[in-house]
């Protein structure tokens, strides 16, 4: 499905798909947040953080957006010089399912300022109104109380527990399954 590259302006962020020419912003974001995020992500090789690998992933993000299979958005500061937060809608399925998975992260120095909530609120609205998704699924490790609170505040509802769901930080971990249904689809 062809869509134009989104640019969503909120009070504190410019949200868009990172241009491959700006891959160095993602290099800086990932390196500065590597230690903190490692407990919530799969184990990464050192190669994952190289300029070549990051640039390749940014190029793939653009291609995935064009093909309609995934959308990876960055929340930039107003000068477009720093990534504050990231969200991705992956495994997008159209047709009768019209759903995806949501992942996200925020820069360590920007935690607790409401910026992740601000970004996700705008991006979820985009996914529902522009991409016409029906369901967004987001899962979190039970000990991640910040994610639990964030998703609850965004209107996600718990659906259950998936045992040994994903290998995070080198360990198979349970996840709480949540979802949010497009509010414009109720009663259809």
Helices and strands as residue ranges (DSSP letters): E 7-9, E 14-16, G 20-22, H 23-37, G 46-49, H 51-67, E 71-76, E 83-93, E 99-106, G 108-110, H 115-129, E 135-140, H 145-153, E 157-168, E 171-181, G 183-185
